[in-house]
Amino acid sequence: MGIFNRKNNDSTPANPEMTELGREYAIAKRHRDRKTITRINRQIGEAGMSDSDRASFEQGREAYDSIPPIPRGRNRRK
């Protein structure tokens, strides 16, 4: 398939909402968005995560982290 294919045949997440939250957290972390990271951490702290929720959250983070970032080249204008 493609490099951006997020489908894993090995397991499906127990909680898709937590998977999406984990993916959102990974995106915020990559883009250094402290406001979103703080909001997600607060949301997780209030909800209280079970083991299956934590596994789903980590699965979402790893799904986004497995996509390599775009390399930042030098400024092309000269």
N, C-alpha and C positions, 0 to 999 in steps of 0.2 A: 504494500500500500504506500501511502505517502509518509513523509517525515512528520506531518502534523496530525496524524491519525491518533485520536485519543482512546480508541476502543481497545480494551484489553479483554481477551477471551478467558483469562485465568480466573477472574473473580469480579463480581459486581458489588458495588458499595451497598452497605446495609442502609445507609441514610443518604439519599441523593442531595438533600439540602446541606448537610455537613460537607459533602464532597465539593459542592459548588462554593461553599464558604472557604474551604481550604484552597481551592483554585484562586478565589478572589484574594485571599491572603498572600499567596505566592506572587500574584501579579503586583500587589501593592508593595511587597518586599522588594521585588525586582526594580520597580520604578521609584523606590524610596519615598513612598507615600505614608508618612508617619501618622497622619490623621486617620486614614483607613485602617492601618494596622492597629492603632489604639482602639478604634471602634469595634473591630472584630475581636480583639482580646477582651474587651469589656463585655461583648455579647456572649462570648464563650464562658467567661467567668460567671455571669449571671445565670446562664442556662444549666451549668453543671454537666459535664460530658461523661457519658458512660464509655465503656471500652469499645463498643461497636461504633459510637459516634467519633471517638478519637481515631480509630482505624480509618473511618471514612474521610475524616478531615485530612489525615496524613496521605491517604490515597489521592485526594484532590490536589494537595500540594505537590506530591511527586509527579503527578500527571503533567502539571504545568512546568515544574522544574526540569523535566526530561527534555523539554523543547529548548534547544540551544538559543542563547540570545543573539541578536543581530550584532555582528562585530562593528564596533565604532572605528571607522577609518579616520584618516586625517582630513582636514578641511580640503576639499577638492578645488576650491577657488584659490587662485594665486595671482 
